[in-house]
C-alpha cells in the first residue's frame, strides 16, 4: 500500500462516470444549492481551486449548528459523493430544523487525481493542532486556509462536526474515530458506528494507523486532524467516519450517506 500519498485511485460510480469527476460533482452541488435554500461562498483559493462553504440556515430559532466536511483525501471519494447524495434526497422539513454548514470538497487537486495528498504532496487532514511532537507537521495549503476561518468554523459546528473519510487499506471493515467530552464513547459514537455497521463488519479490536481501536471506535484521539482541532476549538462533539476503500463503491457511498443522516438526526433525537 502506498503510504506516501502518490498512488492514484479511480472507480466507476454506480450511475456511471468517474469517482474523480469534479466537474460533474460541482454541477450537482450547484443545482442543489439553486433549488434547496443553500448559500454558497468561497473561503479562499488553493492554487486554482476555490474552497467552498455551503450553509443552510434553520427555519426555527435555537436549532443545532452542524458542520460536515468531505474530500480531505483524494482517494476517499465515497464520502464526497455520499454527502452530496444524502442532501440531494433529504427532506426539507428535516433540514429546516438545523443550521447546516458543509465543506463538500476540501482537497480538490487530490480528488481530481484520485490521490491521497494534494498537488504539493501535503496531507490536508494534519497540521491543525494538538498532534504529539513526533507527529507534528505543518498545515497544508488547505489547512492554512481553514485555520484562518477558525472562529467561523467553530461557530458553524458548535453542536457537532463530521468528517467523511475512507480507508483504502481496508477490504471490508468500517470504523469510526470519535471525540466526545466524556471518558468513554457515548451515544453519539455508538450511533455513527451502528450506521456504519449496517453496511460493513466492524473493524476488530487492535491497532489502526498506530492508534488503538476498541469495538470499532478510535476514541478521543487528538492527532492534529481537522475534527480533533474542532474539538480543541470548543465544539460539542466530532467524528471521522471510515468506510473500507476496497469495497464496492456503491456500498461505500450508501454507507457514507447513512452516516451523514445519523449525524444530523442525532442532536434532534437527543434534545
N, C-alpha and C positions, 0 to 999 in steps of 0.2 A: 504494500500500500504506500502510495506517495505521501510522505509526511511533509514535504516542502511546499505543497500547495500549487504545483505546476501541472499536475495531471488534468486532462480535460475530460469532462463527463457530459453526456447528452443522451436524452431519452425522447421517444416519440410519445406525445400526450395522447390520452385515450380518444379525444375527439380529432386527433390529427395535429400536425405542427410540431415544432421542436420545443423542448423544455427550456431552451435558452433564447427564445424569440422575444426580445424585448419590445419590438415594435407592436407585436400582437398583444403583449401584456399591457403596454401603455395605452393602446387603443381601447381595450376593455375597461381599464380604470377610468379613462376619460369619459366613456359612455356612461359608466356607473355614476360618476360624480355629477354628470349633467342631469341625470334623472332622479338621483337619490338623496339630494339635500346635502351633499358633501361640498366642503370648501377646500380648494387646493392652493397651496403656497409652496414656494421654493425657499428652503432654508439656506441654500447656497449651492455652489457648484464644486464638483470633484472632478478635476480635469475638464472634460467637455460635458460631463453629466450633471444634470440637476438632481439634487437630493430633495425629494418632495415629501411634504407632510399633508395628509388629508385629515380634516376634522369635521365632525358632525355633532352639533350641539343637541342637547336633550330637549324634549318638549315639556319637561317638568322641572321645577326647582329642586335643588339638592340631589340631583341624580349622581350616581357613581361616575368617577372620572377614570377612564381606562385607556391605556396606550399599548398598541400591538406593533411589533417590528418584525420584518422578514427580510431575507436576502442578504444577511451579513456575509455568508459564504456562498460562492457562486456555484458550487457543486451540490447544493442543497435546494433544488428548485421546488420541491413539493410544498414547502412552507409558503413560498411566494404564490403559487397557484392555488393552494388550499385557502389562503387568506382571501384572495380575490373571489373564489367560487363561493365561499360562505356568504360574503356580503352581496354578491350578485343575487342570491336566492333568499336572503334574510328578510323577515317580515318587518316592515317599517314600524309597526306598533311595538315590537321588541326594541328596536334601535332607538326609538323615541324616549325610552326610559333610561338612556345612558348618554353621557358625554364621551364621545369616542374620538380617538386620535390614532392615525396609522402612519407608519413609515413603511410603505409597501415594497421598497427595493432599496436597501442601503448600499450594497456593493454592486453597482451596475456593470462595471468593467469586468468583474469576476463572473457575474451572471451570464453575460454575453459569451464569454469564453468557456463557460462550464468549468471554471477553475476556482478553487477554494479562495485564493488570495486575489487582491486587486492588481491593477496594472503595475504597481510599484513593489509587488512582492510582499505586501503587508497583510497582516491578519486584522480585518476590520472589527473583530469582536474581542480584542485585547487592547490593553494600554489605557483603559479608562481610569482605573484606580484600584487600590486595595490588594493587588497581587503581591505575593511574597517577593522579597528582593531578588531571589534567584529566578523568578518567573517574570519579573517586571520588563515590559517592553514599552517603547514609545508608541503613542496612539497613531493610528493610520490616518491617511488623508480624510477618510470618512469620520473617524473618531474625533479628530480635531474639530471638525465642523459641528458634530453633535455636542461636544464639550462646550462650545460657545453658546449653546442653547440650553444649558443645564437647568436653569430655573424654569424655563418654559416647559421642558420635557417632564420635569418633576411634577409640575402642576397638572399637566395633562394626564399623567399616570398616577395621580395621588392614591387612588384606590386599587391599583394593580397594573402590572406591566407583564406582557407576554412577549417572548422572543421565539420565533418559529425556526427550528433547525432540523437537520438530519445527520445521521452518522453513516458515512459510506463504508465504514469498516464492518457494519452490521448487515447480515443477510436476512435476519428475521425478527430480531428483538427490538422493542421500543423501551424507552425510559424517559425520565424527567429530571432535570435539575430544578429544584425549587428552593425558594428563600421565603421564610416566614419569621415573624417576630415571636418565636417560640423555640423551645429546646428540642422539639421533635416535630416531624411532619404532621400537619393538621388536615382539616377537611379540604382546604384548597389544594394541597399537594396530592391528596388521595383522589380527588375528583378528576384532576388532569390525568393522573396515571390510569384511572379506570377508563377514561375515554380512549387513551392510547391502547390499553389492553383489550378493548373490544375489537381492535384490528390486528394486533400483533402480540405474541408472547412477551411477557415482561423479562427484561434482562436479568439473568441470575445474579445473585449476590457475588461480590468480588470487587474488581477494580475496573474503572473506565478512565482512560487517559490520566492515570495517576491519582484518581480520586475514588474513595470508597462508595460503592453503590449498595444499598440495602433495600430489599423489597421494591426494586425498580426505581428508587429515588436517590439522587445525589443531593444531600440536604445542606443548606446554608454554607455553600462553598463560595467564598469570596475570592474570585480568581482574576479580577481585572476585566471581566466581561461587562457588556452593556447592562445586562439585567442585575448583576451584582452592584454595579455603580448606581443604578437607580435606587436600589435598597439603601445604599450609603447616602444618597441624596434625601431619603426620607419617605419613599413610597411605602404603602402598607404591606405589599407582598409582590413577589415577582417569580417568574418561572421561564425556563428554556425547555421546550418540548422537543424530543428527538424521535424521529421515525427511522427505520432501517433503510439506508440508502440503496441497498441491493435488492430490495423487494420490488414488486411491480409498481410502477409509478402511480397508476390509478388508485391503488390501495393506499399509497402514502398520501396522496392529495386528499382522499376522503378522510383519512385519519387526522390530518392537519386541520381540515375544515371542522371536524367534530370537536377537536380540542379548542379551537377558537370559540365555537359556540359554548362549550363548557365554561371557558374562561369568562365570557361576557355575561353568562347567566349566573355565575357564582355570587357576585355581590347582591344580585336581586333576590336570590334564594336565601342568602344569609341575613338579609335585612328584615 
